[in-house]
Amino acid sequence: MIDAPLRTGQSLPGPDTLLDRRGEIVAGAVRQGFIDDLHPLCGVVDLDTLDELMRSLTEAYPPSMPALHTIAAKAITLRPVLARFAQAGFGCEVASPGELELALAAGFSAERIVFDSPAKTTTEIERALALGVSFNIDNFEELARVDQAIARVGRHRAVIGMRLNPQTGAGAIGAMSTATATSKFGIGLADHRDDIIDAFAVRPWLTQLHVHSGSQGLSLEHAAEGVRLIDELARQITARVGHQQVRRIDIGGGLPVNFGSDDITPSFADHRAVLEGVAPELFDGTYGLVTEFGRALTAKAGTIVARVEYTKVTGGRPIAITHAGVQVATRTIFGSAEWPLRIEVYDGQGRRRVEQPQVQDVAGPACFTGDMLAVGRDLPFVRAGDLVAVPDTGGYYFSTHFSYNALPRPAVYTVGTDSEGDRRWSLARRAQTTEEIVAEAGEPSLVPLPLFPSA
């Protein structure tokens, strides 16, 4: 449950506040006994920061504007944290059957869930219709399946839209750009504009348009251009059918996170201002809006805390061997140029080290050379028994565990200010045990299956 109500009229936390909270998190992890031989690694979500990020989004859109703000479940698949978003009035964007069930279990009502998988099965489509979950059709073949499903199911409460690829090109991170000419997501707007308009013209139940060009590595202006093109398409559909058929526009996410410092920039207000500059009709009440932010709502609230097990010097370079590596920071390990993370050093009591920095490496525990959190980084001298804190890891780093070397999923804790003004710790996810790892590795022995005649 939310320990303290969201308060209005407060600005985002500044860098000093985030740094102080992180120091409290590391010291608290030590004091609470979260770091030991069996658990040399944990994650922490600061609920005060999370609440402030949520509030900054809702305050960027006035109450008079019909907007459904959803949290992208993939960014933080922690049931009690998702429940906090639900209790704060958010919706949830899901991209798989597992995420859909997680959203329902976290307390999101069906009408506040948006299902965006690009590979929906017939069963999944029919379940969305039965539940009344909103969903966006990714391609023309899926559109045909939805036609058939609606013919079978009949009346339904689902808001159904179509995902369009504005084909505006890539941002700085190719793998995260979803508006390239050949992106796997959505229907190409430049390729199929007339077909899209025709599809709406004969299907009055198509009432939503969806666009998402990417987030990290994408400028606000680039994302806004995609939204502008969808707004233009909505007006063309209205002109074709003779009335406003598109009632809601889903503008996806599109807000990158600053991983270089504790400054929260750009802000949701910045994002809204850029959008309003190119598509003012989106903000005059003509359409309902949906947003699908993920890491922008969660990254700054998360910290990984890991123990330094050993240090050594190889080739003249000091190396710290820690327990945080590819299993929790998969994108950083395999794409360090695109996903660099900052490293902070604390002593074993949780006190920040501030001595003169020197060039060092910080390595993870996995059994391959590339498992490096940081290479050639200027850091206070790291010693065995120290703790490293990795900021900005609240988005994806707790939800995309990579089980290389059968490394366990770490525990994730939360800390937040309760109604009495006290900072209270809670458990969000238990650490995975070695017994659970073994159980997930398969059956104790091969299980014979029935024989079938050969073809």
C-alpha positions as CSV (number, residue, x, y, z in Angstrom):
1,M,0.0,0.0,0.0
2,I,1.0,3.6,-0.5
3,D,2.5,4.7,2.8
4,A,2.0,8.4,2.2
5,P,-0.4,10.2,-0.2
6,L,1.0,11.9,-3.2
7,R,1.3,15.6,-2.4
8,T,0.7,18.2,-5.2
9,G,2.7,21.3,-6.0
10,Q,6.1,19.7,-5.4
11,S,8.9,19.8,-7.8
12,L,11.0,16.8,-8.9
13,P,13.8,15.9,-6.5
14,G,17.1,17.6,-7.2
15,P,20.5,16.0,-7.5
16,D,21.4,16.6,-3.9
17,T,18.2,14.9,-2.7
18,L,18.8,11.9,-4.9
19,L,22.4,11.6,-3.8
20,D,21.4,11.8,-0.1
21,R,18.7,9.2,-0.6
22,R,21.1,6.9,-2.2
23,G,23.5,7.3,0.7
24,E,20.7,6.4,3.0
25,I,19.8,3.4,0.9
26,V,23.3,2.0,1.0
27,A,23.7,2.6,4.8
28,G,20.2,1.2,5.3
29,A,21.0,-2.0,3.3
30,V,24.0,-2.5,5.7
31,R,22.0,-1.7,8.8
32,Q,19.1,-4.0,7.8
33,G,21.5,-6.9,7.0
34,F,20.5,-7.1,3.4
35,I,24.1,-7.8,2.2
36,D,25.9,-10.9,3.4
37,D,27.6,-14.0,2.1
38,L,24.4,-15.6,0.9
39,H,23.0,-12.3,-0.5
40,P,25.9,-10.1,-1.7
41,L,23.6,-8.1,-4.0
42,C,20.3,-6.4,-3.8
43,G,18.1,-3.8,-5.5
44,V,16.3,-0.9,-3.8
45,V,13.4,1.2,-5.1
46,D,13.0,4.6,-3.4
47,L,9.2,5.1,-3.2
48,D,9.5,8.8,-2.5
49,T,11.3,9.3,-5.8
50,L,8.9,7.0,-7.6
51,D,5.9,9.0,-6.3
52,E,7.5,12.3,-7.3
53,L,8.1,10.9,-10.9
54,M,4.5,9.8,-11.1
55,R,3.3,13.1,-9.8
56,S,5.4,15.0,-12.3
57,L,3.8,13.2,-15.2
58,T,0.2,13.7,-14.0
59,E,0.9,17.4,-13.3
60,A,2.2,17.9,-16.8
61,Y,-1.3,17.1,-18.0
62,P,-4.1,19.1,-16.4
63,P,-7.0,17.3,-14.7
64,S,-9.4,18.6,-17.4
65,M,-7.5,16.6,-20.0
66,P,-8.7,13.0,-20.5
67,A,-5.4,11.1,-20.2
68,L,-4.8,7.5,-19.2
69,H,-1.2,7.4,-18.0
70,T,0.1,3.8,-18.0
71,I,3.3,2.3,-16.6
72,A,5.0,0.0,-19.0
73,A,5.1,-3.3,-17.1
74,K,8.2,-4.5,-18.8
75,A,10.2,-1.8,-17.1
76,I,9.5,-3.0,-13.6
77,T,7.8,-6.4,-13.2
78,L,7.5,-6.2,-9.5
79,R,3.9,-6.8,-8.4
80,P,3.9,-4.6,-5.3
81,V,5.5,-1.7,-7.1
82,L,3.0,-2.0,-10.0
83,A,0.3,-2.1,-7.3
84,R,1.5,1.3,-6.2
85,F,1.0,2.7,-9.7
86,A,-2.5,1.2,-9.7
87,Q,-3.3,2.8,-6.4
88,A,-2.1,6.1,-7.7
89,G,-4.6,6.0,-10.5
90,F,-2.3,4.8,-13.3
91,G,-3.0,2.2,-16.0
92,C,-0.6,-0.5,-17.2
93,E,0.8,-1.2,-20.6
94,V,1.6,-4.9,-21.1
95,A,3.2,-6.8,-24.0
96,S,2.7,-10.4,-23.1
97,P,0.2,-12.8,-21.5
98,G,2.4,-12.9,-18.4
99,E,2.5,-9.1,-18.1
100,L,-1.3,-9.0,-18.6
101,E,-1.9,-11.4,-15.7
102,L,0.7,-9.5,-13.6
103,A,-1.2,-6.3,-14.2
104,L,-4.5,-7.8,-13.2
105,A,-2.9,-9.3,-10.1
106,A,-1.4,-5.9,-9.2
107,G,-4.9,-4.4,-9.1
108,F,-5.2,-2.6,-12.5
109,S,-8.8,-2.8,-13.8
110,A,-9.2,-4.2,-17.3
111,E,-10.2,-0.9,-18.8
112,R,-7.0,0.7,-17.6
113,I,-4.8,-1.9,-19.3
114,V,-3.3,-1.6,-22.8
115,F,-2.1,-4.8,-24.5
116,D,0.6,-4.1,-27.1
117,S,2.2,-7.4,-28.0
118,P,3.2,-7.6,-31.7
119,A,2.6,-11.4,-31.7
120,K,-0.9,-11.8,-30.2
121,T,-2.3,-15.3,-30.6
122,T,-6.0,-15.8,-31.3
123,T,-6.5,-17.0,-27.7
124,E,-4.9,-13.8,-26.4
125,I,-7.0,-11.6,-28.7
126,E,-10.2,-13.3,-27.5
127,R,-9.2,-12.9,-23.9
128,A,-8.5,-9.2,-24.3
129,L,-12.0,-8.9,-25.9
130,A,-13.6,-10.8,-23.1
131,L,-11.8,-8.8,-20.4
132,G,-12.4,-5.4,-22.0
133,V,-8.7,-4.8,-22.2
134,S,-7.6,-2.1,-24.7
135,F,-5.2,-3.4,-27.4
136,N,-3.5,-2.1,-30.5
137,I,-3.4,-4.1,-33.7
138,D,0.2,-4.5,-35.0
139,N,-0.3,-5.6,-38.6
140,F,-2.9,-6.4,-41.3
141,E,-2.8,-10.2,-40.6
142,E,-3.7,-9.5,-37.0
143,L,-6.5,-7.2,-38.1
144,A,-8.0,-10.1,-40.0
145,R,-7.8,-12.3,-36.8
146,V,-9.5,-9.5,-34.8
147,D,-12.3,-9.4,-37.5
148,Q,-12.8,-13.1,-37.0
149,A,-12.6,-12.9,-33.2
150,I,-15.2,-10.1,-33.0
151,A,-17.5,-12.1,-35.3
152,R,-17.3,-15.0,-32.8
153,V,-17.4,-13.0,-29.6
154,G,-19.9,-10.3,-30.6
155,R,-20.3,-7.3,-28.2
156,H,-17.2,-6.3,-26.2
157,R,-15.9,-3.4,-24.1
158,A,-12.4,-3.3,-25.5
159,V,-11.0,-0.1,-27.0
160,I,-9.2,-1.3,-30.2
161,G,-6.6,0.7,-32.0
162,M,-4.0,0.3,-34.7
163,R,-0.3,0.7,-34.1
164,L,1.4,2.8,-36.8
165,N,5.0,3.1,-37.6
166,P,5.6,6.8,-38.6
167,Q,8.8,5.7,-40.4
168,T,10.6,8.8,-39.2
169,G,14.0,7.1,-38.8
170,A,16.3,5.9,-36.1
171,G,17.6,7.6,-33.0
172,A,21.0,7.2,-31.5
173,I,20.4,3.6,-30.4
174,G,19.4,1.5,-33.3
175,A,18.1,-1.4,-31.3
176,M,15.7,0.9,-29.4
177,S,14.4,2.8,-32.4
178,T,10.9,1.6,-33.4
179,A,10.2,4.1,-36.2
180,T,12.7,3.1,-38.8
181,A,11.6,2.3,-42.4
182,T,11.8,-1.4,-41.7
183,S,10.9,-1.6,-37.9
184,K,9.3,-4.8,-36.7
185,F,6.6,-2.8,-34.9
186,G,3.3,-1.5,-36.4
187,I,2.1,-0.7,-39.9
188,G,4.2,1.6,-42.0
189,L,2.4,4.9,-42.4
190,A,4.2,5.9,-45.5
191,D,3.8,2.4,-47.0
192,H,0.1,1.9,-46.2
193,R,-1.7,5.3,-45.5
194,D,-4.6,4.6,-47.9
195,D,-5.0,1.0,-46.6
196,I,-5.1,2.2,-43.0
197,I,-7.8,4.8,-43.8
198,D,-9.8,2.2,-45.7
199,A,-9.5,-0.2,-42.7
200,F,-11.0,2.4,-40.3
201,A,-13.7,3.4,-42.8
202,V,-15.2,-0.1,-42.7
203,R,-14.6,-0.9,-39.0
204,P,-16.4,1.5,-36.7
205,W,-15.0,-0.4,-33.7
206,L,-11.5,0.9,-34.6
207,T,-11.4,4.0,-32.4
208,Q,-7.7,4.4,-31.4
209,L,-4.4,5.2,-33.0
210,H,-1.1,4.2,-31.4
211,V,2.5,5.4,-32.1
212,H,5.8,4.9,-30.3
213,S,9.0,5.8,-32.0
214,G,11.3,4.8,-29.1
215,S,12.6,6.5,-26.0
216,Q,16.3,6.1,-25.0
217,G,18.5,7.7,-27.7
218,L,15.6,9.6,-29.3
219,S,15.1,13.3,-29.1
220,L,11.8,14.8,-28.0
221,E,11.5,16.5,-31.4
222,H,11.9,13.1,-33.2
223,A,9.3,11.4,-31.0
224,A,6.9,14.4,-31.4
225,E,7.2,14.3,-35.2
226,G,5.8,10.7,-35.1
227,V,2.9,11.9,-32.9
228,R,2.2,14.8,-35.3
229,L,1.9,12.4,-38.2
230,I,-0.6,10.3,-36.3
231,D,-2.6,13.4,-35.4
232,E,-2.7,14.3,-39.1
233,L,-3.9,10.7,-39.9
234,A,-6.7,10.9,-37.4
235,R,-8.0,14.1,-39.1
236,Q,-7.8,12.3,-42.5
237,I,-9.8,9.4,-41.1
238,T,-12.4,11.9,-39.8
239,A,-12.6,13.5,-43.3
240,R,-13.1,10.1,-44.9
241,V,-15.8,8.7,-42.6
242,G,-17.6,12.0,-42.1
243,H,-17.4,12.0,-38.3
244,Q,-14.8,11.7,-35.5
245,Q,-14.1,8.0,-35.3
246,V,-10.7,8.1,-33.6
247,R,-11.6,8.9,-30.0
248,R,-8.2,8.2,-28.4
249,I,-4.6,8.6,-29.4
250,D,-1.9,6.5,-27.7
251,I,1.3,8.4,-27.8
252,G,3.4,5.6,-26.3
253,G,6.5,6.7,-24.3
254,G,9.3,8.6,-25.8
255,L,11.1,10.3,-22.9
256,P,14.8,9.4,-22.5
257,V,16.5,9.2,-19.1
258,N,19.6,11.1,-18.2
259,F,22.0,8.4,-17.0
260,G,25.0,10.8,-16.8
261,S,24.0,12.6,-13.6
262,D,21.2,12.9,-11.0
263,D,19.6,15.7,-13.0
264,I,16.1,14.6,-14.0
265,T,16.1,15.9,-17.6
266,P,14.2,16.1,-19.9
267,S,11.0,16.3,-17.8
268,F,7.5,15.2,-18.6
269,A,6.6,18.9,-18.8
270,D,9.4,19.3,-21.5
271,H,7.9,16.3,-23.4
272,R,4.4,17.7,-23.3
273,A,5.6,21.2,-24.4
274,V,7.3,19.8,-27.5
275,L,4.2,17.7,-28.3
276,E,1.9,20.6,-27.9
277,G,4.1,22.7,-30.2
278,V,3.6,20.4,-33.1
279,A,0.1,18.9,-32.4
280,P,-1.9,21.3,-30.3
281,E,-5.2,19.4,-31.1
282,L,-4.0,16.6,-28.8
283,F,-4.4,19.0,-25.8
284,D,-7.7,20.7,-26.5
285,G,-9.9,17.8,-25.5
286,T,-10.6,16.5,-28.9
287,Y,-9.0,13.1,-28.1
288,G,-8.5,11.1,-25.1
289,L,-4.7,10.4,-24.6
290,V,-2.8,7.4,-23.5
291,T,0.9,7.5,-22.4
292,E,3.1,4.4,-21.9
293,F,6.2,5.6,-20.1
294,G,8.5,3.0,-18.5
295,R,12.1,3.8,-17.5
296,A,11.3,7.5,-17.3
297,L,8.9,6.7,-14.4
298,T,11.2,4.3,-12.7
299,A,14.9,4.5,-13.5
300,K,15.8,7.3,-11.1
301,A,14.0,5.5,-8.2
302,G,16.3,2.4,-8.3
303,T,19.7,1.5,-7.0
304,I,21.7,-1.7,-7.2
305,V,23.9,-2.4,-4.2
306,A,26.6,-5.0,-4.4
307,R,29.5,-6.1,-2.3
308,V,33.1,-6.0,-3.6
309,E,34.4,-9.5,-3.0
310,Y,38.0,-9.1,-4.2
311,T,40.4,-6.6,-5.7
312,K,43.5,-7.2,-7.7
313,V,45.9,-5.4,-10.1
314,T,46.4,-6.8,-13.6
315,G,48.5,-5.1,-16.2
316,G,48.8,-2.1,-13.8
317,R,45.0,-1.7,-13.7
318,P,43.1,-2.1,-10.4
319,I,40.1,-4.4,-10.8
320,A,37.3,-4.8,-8.3
321,I,35.3,-8.0,-8.5
322,T,31.7,-7.4,-7.5
323,H,28.5,-9.4,-7.5
324,A,26.7,-7.1,-9.9
325,G,27.1,-7.9,-13.5
326,V,25.4,-9.3,-16.5
327,Q,22.6,-11.0,-14.5
328,V,21.2,-7.6,-13.5
329,A,22.8,-5.2,-15.9
330,T,22.5,-7.1,-19.1
331,R,22.1,-4.2,-21.5
332,T,25.0,-2.4,-20.0
333,I,27.3,-5.4,-20.2
334,F,26.4,-6.1,-23.8
335,G,26.0,-2.5,-24.9
336,S,28.2,-0.4,-22.6
337,A,28.4,2.5,-25.1
338,E,24.6,2.8,-25.4
339,W,23.8,2.0,-21.7
340,P,26.6,3.3,-19.5
341,L,25.9,3.3,-15.7
342,R,27.5,5.4,-13.0
343,I,29.3,3.7,-10.1
344,E,29.6,5.0,-6.6
345,V,31.8,3.5,-3.9
346,Y,31.0,3.1,-0.2
347,D,32.8,1.4,2.6
348,G,31.5,-1.7,4.3
349,Q,29.5,0.4,6.8
350,G,27.8,2.2,4.0
351,R,29.8,5.5,4.1
352,R,30.5,7.1,0.8
353,R,34.2,7.1,-0.2
354,V,35.4,10.5,-1.3
355,E,39.1,10.2,-1.7
356,Q,41.0,11.2,-4.8
357,P,39.8,9.1,-7.8
358,Q,42.0,6.8,-9.8
359,V,41.4,4.7,-12.9
360,Q,39.9,1.3,-12.1
361,D,37.7,-1.4,-13.5
362,V,34.6,-2.8,-11.9
363,A,33.8,-6.4,-12.9
364,G,30.8,-8.6,-12.4
365,P,30.7,-12.3,-11.2
366,A,29.9,-14.0,-14.4
367,C,32.3,-16.4,-16.1
368,F,33.2,-14.4,-19.3
369,T,35.6,-11.6,-19.9
370,G,33.1,-9.0,-21.0
371,D,31.2,-9.0,-17.7
372,M,32.4,-5.5,-16.8
373,L,30.2,-2.8,-15.2
374,A,32.8,-0.2,-15.8
375,V,36.2,-0.1,-17.6
376,G,38.9,2.6,-17.0
377,R,36.6,4.6,-14.7
378,D,37.8,7.3,-12.3
379,L,36.7,6.1,-8.9
380,P,37.7,6.4,-5.3
381,F,40.1,3.5,-4.5
382,V,38.0,0.4,-4.1
383,R,38.8,-2.2,-1.5
384,A,37.6,-5.7,-0.7
385,G,34.5,-5.5,1.5
386,D,33.4,-2.2,0.0
387,L,30.0,-1.7,-1.6
388,V,29.3,-0.3,-5.0
389,A,26.0,1.5,-5.7
390,V,24.7,1.6,-9.2
391,P,22.2,4.5,-9.7
392,D,19.4,4.9,-12.2
393,T,18.6,1.1,-12.3
394,G,14.9,1.2,-11.4
395,G,13.9,0.7,-15.0
396,Y,14.4,-2.8,-16.5
397,Y,17.4,-3.7,-14.3
398,F,15.1,-5.4,-11.8
399,S,12.8,-7.0,-14.4
400,T,15.2,-8.4,-17.1
401,H,17.3,-10.8,-15.0
402,F,19.7,-12.9,-17.2
403,S,20.3,-16.3,-15.6
404,Y,23.8,-16.8,-17.0
405,N,25.9,-19.1,-14.8
406,A,22.6,-19.8,-12.9
407,L,23.2,-16.6,-11.0
408,P,20.1,-15.9,-8.8
409,R,17.7,-13.1,-9.0
410,P,18.5,-10.7,-6.2
411,A,16.1,-9.5,-3.6
412,V,14.5,-6.1,-4.2
413,Y,13.5,-3.9,-1.3
414,T,11.6,-0.6,-1.1
415,V,12.1,2.4,1.2
416,G,9.7,5.3,1.5
417,T,8.3,7.9,3.9
418,D,5.2,6.8,5.8
419,S,2.3,8.9,7.0
420,E,4.3,9.6,10.2
421,G,7.3,10.9,8.3
422,D,9.4,7.9,9.0
423,R,11.4,6.1,6.3
424,R,10.1,2.5,6.3
425,W,11.6,-0.5,4.5
426,S,9.7,-3.3,2.8
427,L,10.4,-6.4,0.8
428,A,9.2,-6.2,-2.8
429,R,10.7,-9.5,-4.1
430,R,12.6,-12.3,-2.3
431,A,15.9,-13.4,-3.5
432,Q,15.9,-16.5,-5.6
433,T,17.2,-19.5,-3.8
434,T,19.5,-22.2,-5.2
435,E,16.8,-24.7,-4.7
436,E,14.5,-22.6,-7.0
437,I,17.3,-22.4,-9.6
438,V,17.6,-26.2,-9.6
439,A,13.8,-26.6,-9.8
440,E,13.6,-24.3,-12.8
441,A,16.4,-26.2,-14.6
442,G,14.0,-29.0,-15.7
443,E,12.7,-32.3,-14.6
444,P,14.9,-34.6,-12.4
445,S,15.2,-36.9,-15.3
446,L,13.9,-37.2,-18.9
447,V,10.1,-37.7,-19.0
448,P,9.1,-40.2,-21.7
449,L,6.3,-38.9,-23.9
450,P,3.7,-41.0,-25.8
451,L,4.9,-42.5,-29.1
452,F,3.2,-41.3,-32.3
453,P,3.3,-43.1,-35.6
454,S,5.9,-41.8,-37.9
455,A,4.7,-39.7,-40.9
